[in-house]
Amino acid sequence: EVKLLESGGGLVQPGGSLRLSCAASGFTFTDFYMSWIRQPPGKAPEWLGVIRNKANGYTTEYNPSVKGRFTISRDNTQNILYLQMNTLRAEDTAIYYCARGATVAPGGYWGQGVMVTVSS
Amino acid sequence: DIQMTQSPSSLPASLGDRVTITCRASQDIGNYLRWFQQKPGKSPRLMIYGATNLAAGVPSRFSGSRSGSDYSLTISSLESEDMADYYCLQSKESPFTFGSGTKLEIK
């Protein structure tokens, strides 16, 4: 059974940093693209970025709205996806989801989401 | 960025109704269009990919279509479990962009 479990969320002050994790199981992690998507409360989702699979060199793409502040990485030995978030702002407050895809787009498997609140 | 204009934002409907939600792309996205369903407190669920392909496990009353730059999600006969928010997503060009959403609710 495919499972994606995010962790690492919480309350952080503006300007602070946070690293989210997404533990994957039930599939060959290196075969799949992995994405991060966030959703502010009551609003539409926003695609943050993707890290490609082994066959595509684990390269990354980012939404310009977070490029330079957010970094996506993966540990292919422990099957964990990461989202390092720096210089956080109030507008980064959202539920953050990881998702698996057979292509660059998020597909049929998403994690349950983790809440990040940026506030003083 | 490619803009996805989704309509309507809210759609009151009755059980058994045929309903259609539409997204219009600001640029050519081919068939790189997905539809997601999201229920309160839950993660989005993939319903349609490639504009017209039903994702695994999705009931056959759901269908996707394309007419030029307009993409539609249709539910042929609304059931209570279909009440949710629906979002389109284009994945033709980074940054991938979602529509603003449609809240499907009981009339």
Boltz contact constraints between the chains, C-beta under 6 A:
constraints:
  - contact:
      token1: [A, 44]
      token2: [B, 87]
      max_distance: 6.0
  - contact:
      token1: [A, 44]
      token2: [B, 98]
      max_distance: 6.0
  - contact:
      token1: [A, 44]
      token2: [B, 100]
      max_distance: 6.0
  - contact:
      token1: [A, 44]
      token2: [B, 101]
      max_distance: 6.0
  - contact:
      token1: [A, 45]
      token2: [B, 98]
      max_distance: 6.0
  - contact:
      token1: [A, 47]
      token2: [B, 95]
      max_distance: 6.0
  - contact:
      token1: [A, 47]
      token2: [B, 96]
      max_distance: 6.0
  - contact:
      token1: [A, 61]
      token2: [B, 94]
      max_distance: 6.0
  - contact:
      token1: [A, 63]
      token2: [B, 95]
      max_distance: 6.0
  - contact:
      token1: [A, 97]
      token2: [B, 43]
      max_distance: 6.0
  - contact:
      token1: [A, 105]
      token2: [B, 91]
      max_distance: 6.0
  - contact:
      token1: [A, 107]
      token2: [B, 46]
      max_distance: 6.0
  - contact:
      token1: [A, 108]
      token2: [B, 46]
      max_distance: 6.0
  - contact:
      token1: [A, 108]
      token2: [B, 55]
      max_distance: 6.0
  - contact:
      token1: [A, 110]
      token2: [B, 43]
      max_distance: 6.0
  - contact:
      token1: [A, 113]
      token2: [B, 43]
      max_distance: 6.0
